[in-house]
Amino acid sequence: MHVIATAGHVDHGKSTLVDALTGMHSDRLEEERRRGLSIELGYVWTTLAGHGEVAFVDVPGHERFVTTMLAGVGPVPAALLVVAADDPWMPQAAEHLAALDALGVRHGVVAVTRCDLADPGPALRRATEEVARTSLRGAPVVAVSARTGEGLDALRDHLGAMVAALPEPDPRADVRLWVDRRFSVKGAGTVVTGTLPAGRVARGDELASTGGLLRVRGVQVLGRPADAATGVARVALNVTGDGVDGLDRGGVLVTPEAWHHTAVVDVRAVPGREGPWHPDNSDSSGNSGGAGSGPASLPAHLQLHVGATSLTARTRPLGPDLVRLTLERPLPLRVGDRALLRDPGSRAVWGARVLDPEPPPLRRRGAGAARARALGAVSGDPDLASELARRGLADSALLRRIGVPTAEPPPGAVRAGRWLLDAERAERLGTEVARLVSEHDAADPLDPGLPLTALAERLGLPAAEVVAAVVRAPLQVAGGRVRAPAATAALPAEVERAVAALEADLAGAPFAAPTADRLAELGLDVRRVGAAAKAGRLLRVAPGIVLLPGADRTAVAWLAELPQPFTTSEARQRLGTTRRVVLPLLDLLDRAGLTRRLPDDRREVR
């Protein structure tokens, strides 16, 4: 299916035209038919030969219903702009075109209606000139009469060519349905409608709203029940759940856990080619002037229109075309989303393209200017390399929720669990880790290395795994600590001398562990013994019992010469040591899996 929104001045024949194209009546309300005026959004549809079903969202053209008009246009990728041959270029035509331009709508057709009542030539020329200055430049302009049928076949051909050029939506995309109508059906309950731009909704699905999870009890597409709907589509959903009472027009239904809801967002202001349209700065030809169109001239409060939602936004200019918006309530926004900023008083409009739905706070003097520099080259297209370069460190789950794909990190980027670091940040962190470990070891050589958790806290990192990912050789991660390898770990001079003395003591009797008095004589207290053991210079068998490194392997080799299995006494004699040493040494060998203790208390070498 394809979905097209109408646009144009009140009483220029939008509803009459789409009714003629479809054979349906888009004005749903009795008041609309009585007044000949669209008040609410209307929906009609038809089949275009070779292009399938096409639904029209018929929007009101009266200036009092601009918010409703924008609710219909916002989620729709294509537009049918309607102007009348028997009227001059009118304010709502200009305002609607400015809105389409600000929203970046590039697919459109212009219909000059009532060509049976007036020469369409002037209106054709004027519409072509106006459209050429907007995102709809190049759109075909065709004269039609809904009453006589003149030009309708040509219009259908142009509409078919337009929908054929629309990008193919992703049926696997996360669902985001902006609700443009809510009503109740007897026996069914609450029904909401909207334009599904991508993704798939099926009966039984769960969707999230601000009030909680809702379950889809039924799906209709163009008035017909369906098991599922795939974007782009006009859908009606019968929903139930705890949050249904708070769901109304302007609400939004999304795939649970897939979207980031934000109340602060940085955007690039995107005025039309000649600045935002404003009725008071139009010349006699209706062209708008560009003076004062930048973010610095924005009012402090504006209406933000995105999808079918309209809410108040507080503005803070950051740079020549950059603005921070603070919204009255959070919305599910992603990088690249297009929205519209509107001043209800002056009716001036600006486009807004989302650059960052999760921006950092601006707390210091000059932070706004610094932020503008950081965003200066950001295009608004989701780009992982750009996000990492700007953020340095990012949560991959957050990036996915704001629409940035994370499957293929850029060259040099580091992945640490759920975290991603750009190459420059990872390099700086690796250098900083090395400095902190070196400084610690110099200040406290008896306790070399630092815990990963302590380093993460000192570096302001969210998790120990991020520290582990940036550690560079010769540093090593072992036992939850970052330390220099044993070969390069330096011991204080007095500890080196004490270890050298022990090496001499044990040279001829490797299992004659020094007594407590000998350790005290050498100055080897518990901390110094621990430091020497961490450095690989001593083997700590048990508290107060130390041997030289490799003594465990030597013991296994000597014990293997005994008849197997052997007793503790036989082991003590073969190793030439005492029970004080042999008992904890055998326990150490058991724990290491080098020997095995049997039920009768004898052992054997594995």
Helices and strands as residue ranges (DSSP letters): E 2-8, H 14-22, H 30-35, E 42-48, E 52-58, G 63-65, H 66-73, E 78-84, H 91-102, E 107-113, H 121-131, E 141-143, H 152-164, E 176-178, E 181-185, E 189-196, E 200-202, E 206-209, E 212-221, E 224-226, E 228-230, E 233-241, G 244-246, E 252-254, E 261-270, G 279-281, G 295-297, E 301-306, E 309-319, E 322-332, E 338-342, E 349-356, H 367-375, H 384-391, E 393-395, H 396-401, E 414-416, E 419-421, H 423-443, E 450-451, H 452-459, H 464-470, E 476-478, E 481-483, H 493-505, H 516-522, H 526-534, E 539-542, E 545-547, H 551-559, H 568-575, H 579-591, E 595-597, E 603-605
